[in-house]
Amino acid sequence: MLALLNSRGLYLVVKKLYYFDMKELDPWLAQLDPRYSAGRIFEFMPSVLYFVKDREGHIMTGNQAFAERCGCASADELYGRRDDTLFPLYMVEKFRRDDATVFATAEPLHDLIELFPTREGLPEWCVTHKVPLFDREGGVVGLCGIVQSYERMHDHPELPVFKVVEHIRSHYAQRLNIPEIAEQFGFSQRQLERRFMETFGASPREYIIRLRILIACEHLRTSKAPISDVALDCGFYDHSSFIRHFKRMLGATPLAYRKHHNGSAAL
């Protein structure tokens, strides 16, 4: 069962979720007071972002944590907004593609690895799950989703790979040699590659690139340093390689990203 409510009184009880038919529970659902939505549980889970959209892509409700990540003071400000009024274009395009897949297939999408803004507006790797919502005739009328920080989900000090991650985070600006790192922490290179794929869905090299790009985003937003200096400070010793990886990950060049966020044109 899922009852959805925002402060404007929107109330939708779906006939079914993807997992099971709710028809026999209809009389029970009908007695529920819409002021007490199942979605309220997410207010007690600040590390989980929760949202609901209609089929046209309008955000109908969400929890406070999601609202703050969207730059809003409260969930009330989300009502009726679309992704393109809240997020950078490179994020919006990915969100819309996944939404369209859910609507077209009436199937959930799980474990989507994508960028989502922090409260400060910086991109962060997150894991998203999206589930279709159905009306009483079985048609898809929207979707609901949850978003969680990818790094926080996998930051477990007891995992052997955690010490490697801490080393990478502390030395990201240096030339990092994967075989040497593996040997330093008691792994073979193949073992380390496998552990990273199991934990992060990426090789150690790709993890390092992602980390460097996200740190570069912060530098581009908060400093006026030339882009070539930002590249070096973040561990990219080849300027063209930095631009290529940045554009592949964010869909924009470092200069375009900087202009979008603060108007600086430093080269």
N, C-alpha and C positions, 0 to 999 in steps of 0.2 A: 504494500500500500504506500502511496505517496500523495499527500495533500500539499499543494503549493499555495503559498499566500505571501503577499507583500502588504505594506501598510495601506495601500489603496483599495484593498479588499479583493484583489484577484484571487480566485479560488478555482482550482481544477483538480478533481479527483479522477485519476486515469483508470480506465477499464482494466488495463493490464500494464505491467512492466514487461520487459523482454523475457524475464525468467519464468513467469507463471501467469495463468489466467485468473483474473480477479472477480469473475462474474458472480460466483457464489457469495462473495463478500460484499456485494453491492448494498444490501440492507444495513450492514454494519457500517460501511463507509458513509452512508447517507446520514447517520446520526452524529457524525463528527462535527464539532464546532470549528469552522475554518480559521478561527483566530489561533488555534493551536496546531500549527503546521508541523509536519514531520521535519521539514527543513530547518526548524528552530534548533535542532540538535547540533547543527554545524556552528552555531554561535559559541558553543562550548569547546570548539576545536579550532583555535585560531591558526593552527598550522595547515588547515585544510580550507581551500577556497571553493565555495559552492555557488553555482549560478544556474539559472533557468532561462532559456530563450524560446520565443515562438518560432514558427516556421519561416517568418520573414526576417529573422535574425535580430529582432528586438529583445533586449534583456528585460525580463519580466520581474525577476527578483534575484537575490543573492545574499550571502551573509556579509557581515561587517568587514571581515578580512578581505573578501573579494572587492568590496566597495573601495576600501583604502588602497588596494593595489591598482585600482582603476583611477585613482586620484580624486575620489569622491569622499565626502565627509560621512555619508550614510548610505544605506541601501536604497533609501527613497530617491536619491539622485540618479540611480541607475535605471529607473523605470522608463522603458521606451527607448533607451539609448541603443545605438548600434556600435559594433566594434570599431568602425572607422572614425567615430567621434571620441574614442578613448585610447586607442593603441596606434603605434607606428604602422605604416603601410605594410612593411615586411612581415609583421606579426599578423595583421588582419588577413592577408592573402592566405596564410596557412590555416588560420582559424576557419575561414569561410570554406576552404576546400574540405576540411574534415567535417564541418557541419553539413555540407551538401552530400557527403558520402553517407552520413547517418540518415538524412532525410530520404535519400534515394533507395537505400537498402533496407531501412527499418531495422538495422542491426547496430549494436553498440560498437564503439571503438575503444580499445583499452591500451594502456601503456604508451600513449603518444608522447614522444620526447620532443619538446618544443620550448621556445623562448617565451617568457612571460615577464612583465615588468615587476621590479621590487617596489616597495613603497616610495623609494627615492627615484623611481623611473628608470633604473638601470635594468638591462636584460639579464635574466637568470634562467638557467635550464630547469625545466619543470616536467613533471609527469602528469598527463591529463587523461581522464576517462570520460567518455561521453555516451549517454544512453538515450534512446528515443523515448518520447512520451506519446501515448496513444489516447484518442478520444474513445467514447463508448462504442463507436462503430468500427474501431480497429485502425483508424487512419492516424498517421503520424502528424501531430499538431505542434511538436516542438522537441526540445531535448533538455536534459539537465546534465551537468558535469561537475566534476571536482578536479582541482589542480593542487599539486603538492610540490614543494621544492625538491628537485632531484638530489641535490647535494645533501640536504638534511636527512632525506630518506635513507641515504647510504653511508652517512657518517657514523659508523659504529667502531669505536676504539678497539673493540675486541677482535675485529676482523684483521687478519694478517696484512691485508692490502692497505689498511688504514695508515700504517707508518709510511708506506710508499707515497700515499697521497699527501700526507703532511710534508714529506720531503719535497715533493714537486711544488706544493703551494709556497714553500719557503724559499725555493730556488728557481722559480719560474722564469726569471730574467736571464738565467745562465744557460749555457749550452748543456743540455741534458742528454746523456747517452743511455738509452734504454737497457742494453746488455749490462752496463756497469751498475745501473740502479738495481736491476734484478739480482745481480751477484751480491751487492751490498746488503740487501735485505733477505738473502737466503732463498731466492727463487731462481729457477732457470728462466731464460727469456720466454720460452713457450708457456711455462706456468704463469708468469706474470701477465702475459697477453691474455691467457684464458681467464684469470681472475678479474682483470679489468673488463673483459667482455661480459662476464657473468654479473658483475656488480654495476657497471656504468653503461653497458651497451656500446662501448667504444674501446679501441685499442689505447695503450698508454700514450702513444704519439697523438692520437686524435684528442684524448683528454687534455693533454698539454696545450694543444692548439686552442681548444675551447676555452680553457682557463685564461690563456694569454689574451684572447680576443675580448673576453668579458672584462678583464682588467683594463685593456686598451679603451674600451667604451667609457669606463669611469674617467680615465685620463683625458679623453677627448672632450668630455662634458665639463670637467672641472679645472682644466688648465688651458693655457694658450700656447703650449709648447708646439713646435713644428711637428707635423705628422711623422716625419722621418725620425725625430727624437722619440716620439711615443712608441714607434715600432721597435726601436732599439731598447728602450726601457722595459718593454714587455717581452723581450726575448726573440724578436724577429730581426735577424741580422741582414736579411734581404728585403729591401723596401717593397719590391714588386710582389714578393711572396706574402707579405703582410696584407697588401691591398687585395690580393687574390683570395686569401683565406677569409678576410673580413667580409668581402662582398659575397662570397659563397655562403657564409653563415648568416649574415644579416640582410642580404639583398640590397646593400647600398655600400658605396665607397666610404672610407673613413672621413673624407672631406664632406661628403653629403650628410653623413651622420652628425658630424659636428655642427654644420650649418643648421640642420633641422632642430638641434637641441639648444644651441646658444648663439647662432649667427656668426660665430668666429670663422674667419677665412684663413687662418694661419696655415701655411704650407710647411 
